[in-house]
Amino acid sequence: MGASTGPDAPAGRPEDAPPDVGTDGWSGPLADPAYRVAVVDLLGVIAYGELSAFERLAEDATMAPTLDDKLAMAGMAAAEFGHVAALRDRIEALGGDVTQAMAPFQRAIDGFHDHTAPTDWYEGLVKAYVGDGLAADFYREIAATLDAETRELVVAAMADVGHADFVVDRVRAAIAADPRVGGRLALWGRRLMGEALTQAQRVAAERDALTALLAGGVDRPGMDLAAIGRMFNRLTERHAARMAALGLDA
């Protein structure tokens, strides 16, 4: 649950407040300042990921072969950017600053995109579908252990913005026209999977606050090492399903 009055919550606990309401007015898991810091960290990495997706999709639109394709990519880019506003509002409500929250993740996310820059239109499509899908799955897994309001925000931010049907249609058509495209894109999809998992593990390991989110707390279930292993297995399975939808081998 969120604060009773947001950032202007009273400094002292009201006499009739429930025992789990903190002195700053937050209740439930959010009554713990360390948890709020961790949530801001998570929302910061998601916000920068969405901002980067907007920039990348807009750039990839320049490689689109038709005006219809350009319009579709531009629409997806706009939808990604639309998610940033809600994330910013939540970060600020929790007492954070969106720029400061995103900054620690800029290098890692930019590095991922530098290492996986598409060389043509079809690689860009696969990256939009497979790469963004892996990121969405990862953050939804983490969100499953969070308070309801934060979980709902993360799920909304990770919602499909039109990638699936559009990308599947275009990639399958390309493979039907030239089967050699399928082999090349299958290799590309496997590379994206490896890079994305490496990035996810690095980000989680390097940020103590995100590690704490995964570990959970007294009133919030977390993940032990076995659960984290199962999570990465689920990520791998969902990646394989996306590749199959594209007509590619995982």
Order of alpha helices (4+ residues) and beta strands (2+ residues): alpha-alpha-alpha-alpha-alpha-alpha-alpha-alpha-alpha-alpha
